[in-house]
Every structure is written in C-alpha cells, then in structure tokens.
Amino acid sequence: MIKVVEGIKYACILAVFVFIGSMLYGETSSKAVIDDVEAAVTAAMDLSGMEKASNRMIKRLYGLNANDYEGAVLYISTFNMDVEELLIVKLKDKSQGETVRAAAEQRKETQLTNFDGYGVEQCKLLNDSVLDVRGNYVLFVVSPDASEAEDIFLDSL
C-alpha cells in the first residue's frame, strides 16, 4: 500500500514538472481572433501616414498569399520614402511560421538595400524592427512604436 502511495506521489511530481515545462517551452496556439489582435496593436501605434493594404499588396511586398493563412493584415506607409509597416499573420498551421518569418526578413533586407546610403532614419527603423513568431501568430513591425506594439501583441494573444 505504501509503495502505491509513493508511486502516485512521484507520478504527480513528474506530471507537475511536465506541465511546467510545457508552459515554459511549448509554443501554444492562441485562440485570439486576428481582428482583436489587430485592434489592440494598432491602438498602441501612431498610424498617421499609414493605411491598411490589400491582400494583393501582401502578395506584392511579401510574396505571401493571404488566403493561405487564417488571417493576414498589413499596414504600409502612404509615403514612398517611409519604411513604416505592420504585418500580423494568423497561421492556419504552425509550420507556416518559417515561411512568414523568411518573407518578413526578405522584405526587411529589400528595404535596407533600397534605402542604403541615403535613408539613415529609415535604415535605423528597419534595424530596430520587431519580428516575433509566437505559436500561430507572426508580427513584423517597422515603426518607432515597434517595441510597444510587440508588448501589446503578446498581451493580446
């Protein structure tokens, strides 16, 4: 009887460690609706001079078909000489995360090349940008508000 109780005790301790480990290291999917995440993040940013872009523009700038994802939102600058952007993608499957990450990194590199040599402020914004993949969500922000936007993004998940 005592051995059974000890076995149960050790099993419970093991279960607690497994649970804590999965909470700390597991990338869980968020049930947050992309419209709610978008609303929270955009409320934390100064979007003057930016506009919401179409799915066609997501394809043109990032090479991503928005219909392949559960949701995709892009805000871009209305001025050609500005690099400010906000991309939020809700993945249908976590395996899509690397594709979106690579597309955002490629977009950043393209913009750095475009503004190299004369767009010092734009290059600084690009270098200070945030790219965050969390579970089934991806955030890419090029903005003076990037770190605040990331904090709100994480809270909204």
C-alpha positions in Angstrom: 0.0 0.0 0.0 2.8 2.4 0.9 4.6 1.7 -2.4 1.4 2.5 -4.3 1.1 5.9 -2.5 4.8 6.7 -3.1 4.3 5.8 -6.8 1.3 8.1 -7.0 3.3 10.8 -5.3 6.2 10.5 -7.8 3.8 10.4 -10.7 2.1 13.6 -9.5 5.5 15.3 -9.1 6.5 14.2 -12.6 3.2 15.5 -14.0 3.8 18.9 -12.4 7.3 19.2 -14.0 5.9 18.1 -17.4 3.2 20.7 -17.1 5.6 23.5 -16.1 8.0 22.5 -18.8 5.2 22.6 -21.5 4.1 26.0 -20.2 7.6 27.5 -20.3 8.8 26.0 -23.5 5.8 25.0 -25.5 4.5 27.2 -28.3 0.8 27.0 -27.8 -1.7 28.2 -30.4 -3.6 31.3 -29.5 -7.4 31.4 -29.8 -7.3 35.1 -30.2 -9.2 36.5 -33.2 -7.0 38.4 -35.6 -9.3 41.4 -35.7 -8.9 41.7 -31.9 -5.1 41.4 -32.1 -5.1 44.0 -34.9 -7.3 46.4 -33.0 -5.1 46.1 -29.9 -1.8 46.6 -31.7 -3.0 49.4 -34.0 -4.4 51.2 -30.9 -0.8 51.2 -29.5 0.7 52.7 -32.6 0.7 56.0 -34.4 -0.8 55.0 -37.7 -0.9 58.5 -39.2 0.7 58.3 -42.5 -0.2 54.6 -42.8 -3.0 52.8 -44.5 -4.4 49.3 -44.5 -3.2 47.4 -47.5 -5.0 44.8 -49.6 -4.2 41.1 -49.9 -2.7 41.9 -53.3 -0.2 44.2 -51.6 0.7 41.5 -49.1 1.5 39.3 -52.1 3.4 42.0 -53.9 5.6 43.1 -50.9 5.9 39.8 -49.0 5.2 37.1 -51.6 2.5 35.7 -49.3 -0.9 34.7 -50.4 -3.2 36.0 -47.6 -5.8 33.3 -48.4 -3.2 30.6 -47.3 -3.5 31.9 -43.7 -6.3 32.2 -41.2 -5.8 35.9 -41.4 -3.3 38.5 -42.6 -3.2 42.2 -42.0 -0.8 44.7 -43.5 -0.5 48.5 -42.8 2.0 50.4 -45.0 3.2 53.9 -45.3 1.3 56.2 -47.6 4.7 57.9 -48.5 7.2 56.2 -50.7 10.1 57.4 -48.7 8.8 55.9 -45.4 9.5 52.3 -44.3 6.9 52.0 -41.6 4.9 48.8 -41.8 2.9 46.5 -39.6 2.2 42.9 -40.6 0.2 40.5 -38.5 -0.4 37.0 -39.7 -2.5 34.3 -38.0 -1.3 30.9 -39.3 -3.5 28.0 -40.1 -0.7 25.7 -39.1 2.4 26.5 -37.0 4.5 25.0 -39.8 3.7 28.1 -41.9 5.6 30.3 -39.4 9.0 29.9 -41.0 7.6 30.9 -44.4 6.2 34.1 -43.0 9.4 34.8 -41.0 11.5 34.4 -44.1 9.2 36.7 -46.1 9.4 39.4 -43.4 13.2 39.1 -43.2 13.4 39.3 -47.0 11.2 42.4 -47.0 13.4 44.0 -44.4 16.6 43.2 -46.4 15.0 44.6 -49.6 14.1 47.8 -47.8 17.6 48.1 -46.3 19.1 47.8 -49.8 16.6 50.4 -51.2 17.5 53.0 -48.5 21.2 52.2 -48.1 23.4 55.3 -48.5 20.7 58.0 -48.1 17.9 56.9 -45.8 19.7 56.9 -42.5 16.5 57.3 -40.4 14.7 54.6 -42.5 17.6 52.2 -42.1 17.6 52.8 -38.3 13.8 52.0 -38.2 14.4 48.8 -40.2 17.3 47.7 -38.0 15.2 48.4 -34.9 12.2 46.5 -36.3 10.5 43.6 -34.5 9.9 40.2 -35.9 8.1 37.8 -33.5 6.7 34.4 -34.2 4.5 33.1 -31.3 2.6 29.9 -31.7 0.2 30.5 -34.6 0.8 34.3 -34.9 3.6 36.3 -36.6 4.2 40.0 -36.0 6.5 42.2 -38.1 6.7 45.9 -37.2 8.9 48.7 -38.6 8.0 51.7 -36.6 9.2 54.0 -33.8 6.5 52.2 -31.8 7.8 48.7 -32.6 8.6 47.6 -29.0 5.3 48.9 -27.6 3.4 47.2 -30.4 5.2 43.9 -29.6 4.2 44.2 -26.0 0.6 44.7 -26.9 0.7 41.9 -29.4 2.0 39.5 -26.8 -0.7 40.6 -24.3 -3.4 40.2 -26.9 -2.6 36.6 -27.6 
